[in-house]
Amino acid sequence: MIYDLIIIGAGPAGFVAGIEALKHGKNVLMMNTAAKPLLKLLASGGGACNFTHDGDAKEFLENYTVGKNFFRKQFYSYDNYSFVEYLESAGIATFCREDGKYFPQSMEAGEIRDFFLKAFLEKGRLINDCKARAASYDASTKLFNIETNCGDFEGKKLLLACGGQSYPTTGSDGSGFKLATQLGHTIVPPQPALSSVNICDHILAHASGLSFEEVELSSYSNGKKNFSAAGALIITHKGLSGPVILDNSHQLAAGMKLVINFSGASLEQTIQEIKQQKINSPNKLFSNLPIFSILSQRILEEYQNSLKMNFFHKKTADINLQEIKLAARLLSELELEIESVDSWNKAMATAGGVATSEVNPASMESRITPGLYFAGEILDILGKTGGYNIQAAYSTAKAFANNI
Ligand SMILES: Cc1cc2nc3c(=O)[nH]c(=O)nc-3n(C[C@H](O)[C@H](O)[C@H](O)COP(=O)(O)OP(=O)(O)OC[C@H]3O[C@@H](n4cnc5c(N)ncnc54)[C@H](O)[C@@H]3O)c2cc1C
């Protein structure tokens, strides 16, 4: 049997594309490495599926750290509100949380999975436990041939929606990149993204669980600054996480230095402010000065323990300049060294993938092999945490289906 369309990958991109293709009367086969479809979607948003984010188009697109210019085209056609409408019209009530993240009202990713499965399986064919090992295109017959562990399949069109390389137990193990290469495509080297970092001699380990709404983060290697960013930070028992780390983790590596500014002021300004507060409140316990209220007593304790000193418990009047400078460093220039960045098993996304310069942004068709298409995380598009990656899967899949 020759299928009109073969989709490799039963994730959100594969399903949105498949459901739309069926509406166009196509005969569709979807294959999936994992024993069950949509495993990553089920894990998303802590099982609640944060599928997109609030915000106008310009603001929304700022949240793509890779591939923004390419993605613009699909997003303008199928934006965040189009995705909300798509789910609502399927009977899935959604809501936007205070922080701008959209979820199904039920807070159950399973509700979206059930909709995808029901809509696709009415007319489409899904084979799980079926991994595509090789893909080829015969220009004379204009057919694709897919070799799998459960037989060979032929199709007139092929959509690679294999996801990236993170969480390989979901079947998204990077094998899609190999298939794209076999069909002539260039792969921007894949790298784990949206990962937490582990810190050497983690002096804040006992403060794990604490979070900060906004810190400034800078990273350095060999004394040279790589980047600065601002955002929320979470201290974990092994290191750091939270959006400011996750969204930039693909630019981080073991051995790099991180400098955290909790206060938002420069080191010099912070020194001056502490001196002023010392004049104002000489009889207060040093740790009780207002400037330290942005940190917790646990962090102050941990920090002075790491220095093998005890100055936060002193009366402010007794604090000397060296101690003021050390305290100011904690507030505005805390230096930490990265031991490691969480790798594929824990990364929530992949940076890198099929080079977007080789894909038509309007139709998602390959510029190299006619009849070959891409959608979802297999592409070199990376969104921040907050629903931007599932949105990318939706918009790219819809753009593909619109042109089929
Ligand atoms: C823990 C976690 C939480 C996340 N939370 C969020 C969130 O809240 N919001 C958000 O926007 N994003 C989140 N993401 C990212 C998001 O889930 C992915 O970006 C999204 O699922 C990508 O969709 P996709 O369809 O492109 O690929 P995937 O969902 O990865 O699906 C690809 C499918 O292809 C199959 N496959 C791969 N290779 C082959 C092959 N060779 N042959 C056959 N089948 C193959 C796999 O088995 C898989 O089922 C999270 C990711 C993780 C890991």
PDBQT file of the ligand as one rigid body, heavy atoms in Angstrom, charges set to zero:
ROOT
HETATM    1  C1  LIG A 501       9.775  16.974  31.099  1.00  0.00    +0.000 C 
HETATM    2  C2  LIG A 501       9.390  17.902  29.969  1.00  0.00    +0.000 A 
HETATM    3  C3  LIG A 501       8.506  18.930  30.211  1.00  0.00    +0.000 A 
HETATM    4  C4  LIG A 501       8.161  19.795  29.175  1.00  0.00    +0.000 A 
HETATM    5  N1  LIG A 501       7.260  20.768  29.441  1.00  0.00    +0.000 NA
HETATM    6  C5  LIG A 501       6.887  21.604  28.428  1.00  0.00    +0.000 A 
HETATM    7  C6  LIG A 501       5.872  22.590  28.641  1.00  0.00    +0.000 A 
HETATM    8  O1  LIG A 501       5.282  22.673  29.718  1.00  0.00    +0.000 OA
HETATM    9  N2  LIG A 501       5.572  23.416  27.598  1.00  0.00    +0.000 N 
HETATM   10  C7  LIG A 501       6.183  23.316  26.371  1.00  0.00    +0.000 A 
HETATM   11  O2  LIG A 501       5.864  24.105  25.470  1.00  0.00    +0.000 OA
HETATM   12  N3  LIG A 501       7.099  22.368  26.149  1.00  0.00    +0.000 NA
HETATM   13  C8  LIG A 501       7.452  21.506  27.133  1.00  0.00    +0.000 A 
HETATM   14  N4  LIG A 501       8.358  20.513  26.875  1.00  0.00    +0.000 N 
HETATM   15  C9  LIG A 501       8.883  20.360  25.494  1.00  0.00    +0.000 C 
HETATM   16  C10 LIG A 501       7.802  19.764  24.579  1.00  0.00    +0.000 C 
HETATM   17  O3  LIG A 501       7.222  18.636  25.215  1.00  0.00    +0.000 OA
HETATM   18  C11 LIG A 501       8.386  19.382  23.227  1.00  0.00    +0.000 C 
HETATM   19  O4  LIG A 501       9.000  20.510  22.653  1.00  0.00    +0.000 OA
HETATM   20  C12 LIG A 501       7.296  18.855  22.285  1.00  0.00    +0.000 C 
HETATM   21  O5  LIG A 501       6.733  17.659  22.789  1.00  0.00    +0.000 OA
HETATM   22  C13 LIG A 501       7.884  18.582  20.899  1.00  0.00    +0.000 C 
HETATM   23  O6  LIG A 501       6.886  18.013  20.102  1.00  0.00    +0.000 OA
HETATM   24  P1  LIG A 501       7.270  17.142  18.816  1.00  0.00    +0.000 P 
HETATM   25  O7  LIG A 501       5.987  16.573  18.326  1.00  0.00    +0.000 OA
HETATM   26  O8  LIG A 501       8.109  17.927  17.909  1.00  0.00    +0.000 OA
HETATM   27  O9  LIG A 501       8.209  15.979  19.370  1.00  0.00    +0.000 OA
HETATM   28  P2  LIG A 501       8.005  14.893  20.533  1.00  0.00    +0.000 P 
HETATM   29  O10 LIG A 501       6.940  15.274  21.464  1.00  0.00    +0.000 OA
HETATM   30  O11 LIG A 501       9.357  14.653  21.074  1.00  0.00    +0.000 OA
HETATM   31  O12 LIG A 501       7.501  13.613  19.750  1.00  0.00    +0.000 OA
HETATM   32  C14 LIG A 501       8.311  12.958  18.815  1.00  0.00    +0.000 C 
HETATM   33  C15 LIG A 501       7.847  11.517  18.658  1.00  0.00    +0.000 C 
HETATM   34  O13 LIG A 501       8.617  10.937  17.604  1.00  0.00    +0.000 OA
HETATM   35  C16 LIG A 501       8.927   9.604  17.918  1.00  0.00    +0.000 C 
HETATM   36  N5  LIG A 501      10.158   9.271  17.171  1.00  0.00    +0.000 N 
HETATM   37  C17 LIG A 501      11.377   9.832  17.274  1.00  0.00    +0.000 A 
HETATM   38  N6  LIG A 501      12.235   9.259  16.405  1.00  0.00    +0.000 NA
HETATM   39  C18 LIG A 501      11.521   8.324  15.720  1.00  0.00    +0.000 A 
HETATM   40  C19 LIG A 501      11.854   7.377  14.711  1.00  0.00    +0.000 A 
HETATM   41  N7  LIG A 501      13.098   7.278  14.210  1.00  0.00    +0.000 N 
HETATM   42  N8  LIG A 501      10.878   6.558  14.256  1.00  0.00    +0.000 NA
HETATM   43  C20 LIG A 501       9.612   6.619  14.773  1.00  0.00    +0.000 A 
HETATM   44  N9  LIG A 501       9.250   7.479  15.726  1.00  0.00    +0.000 NA
HETATM   45  C21 LIG A 501      10.207   8.324  16.205  1.00  0.00    +0.000 A 
HETATM   46  C22 LIG A 501       9.082   9.590  19.435  1.00  0.00    +0.000 C 
HETATM   47  O14 LIG A 501       8.805   8.304  19.961  1.00  0.00    +0.000 OA
HETATM   48  C23 LIG A 501       8.085  10.655  19.889  1.00  0.00    +0.000 C 
HETATM   49  O15 LIG A 501       6.867  10.064  20.281  1.00  0.00    +0.000 OA
HETATM   50  C24 LIG A 501       8.725  19.623  27.881  1.00  0.00    +0.000 A 
HETATM   51  C25 LIG A 501       9.601  18.581  27.649  1.00  0.00    +0.000 A 
HETATM   52  C26 LIG A 501       9.938  17.719  28.673  1.00  0.00    +0.000 A 
HETATM   53  C27 LIG A 501      10.882  16.586  28.390  1.00  0.00    +0.000 C 
ENDROOT
TORSDOF 0
